[in-house]
């Protein structure tokens, strides 16, 4: 009985891993393969154009949402404040633009679907229509 109680206590106390995010792109984007470095460079605004010269439009959720924090930590391997600093540096130096922030995941998916060259992330992949999931090795 004591062993069961200890096991239950451990299960309750252990952190739960967040649902894994999926990077999504507009169907018109030609590129098929992305490395984690490619994704990090795109979301940090270091890479602003696709290989065909088309402008990349990045969509993200608000920085205060758990989904955005998880995406930064799990996919980009950085903290949200680090990403924010990169965006500020690029924006204030005139070298680029900040990503477009949307309120909900549904809005993000819709924006990626309707914007040529767009990229974003999603957690509920069953809701994805007319956008492509990116395979990242």
URFEN-V292279 format. One record per backbone hydrogen bond with DSSP energy under -0.5 kcal/mol. CO is the residue of the C=O (numbers start at 0). NH is the residue of the N-H. Records with the same first field share a line. If there is no record, write none. Layout:
# URFEN-V292279
CO: NH ; NH
This chain:
# URFEN-V292279
0: 4
1: 5
2: 6
3: 7
4: 8
5: 9
6: 10
7: 11
8: 12
9: 13
21: 121
22: 133
23: 119
24: 131
25: 28
31: 134
33: 136
34: 38
35: 39
36: 40
37: 41
38: 42
39: 43
40: 45 ; 46
41: 44
45: 47
47: 55
49: 52
53: 49
55: 57
56: 118
57: 99
59: 101
61: 64
64: 68
65: 69
66: 70
67: 71
68: 72
69: 73
70: 74 ; 75
71: 76 ; 77
78: 81 ; 82
79: 83
80: 84
81: 85
82: 86
83: 87
84: 88
85: 89
86: 90
87: 91
88: 92
89: 94 ; 95
90: 93
99: 59
101: 61
103: 107
104: 108
105: 109
106: 110
107: 111
108: 112
109: 113
110: 114
113: 115
114: 117
116: 56
117: 25
118: 58
119: 23
121: 21
122: 124
123: 126
124: 127
126: 128
129: 26
131: 24
132: 134
133: 135
134: 33 ; 136
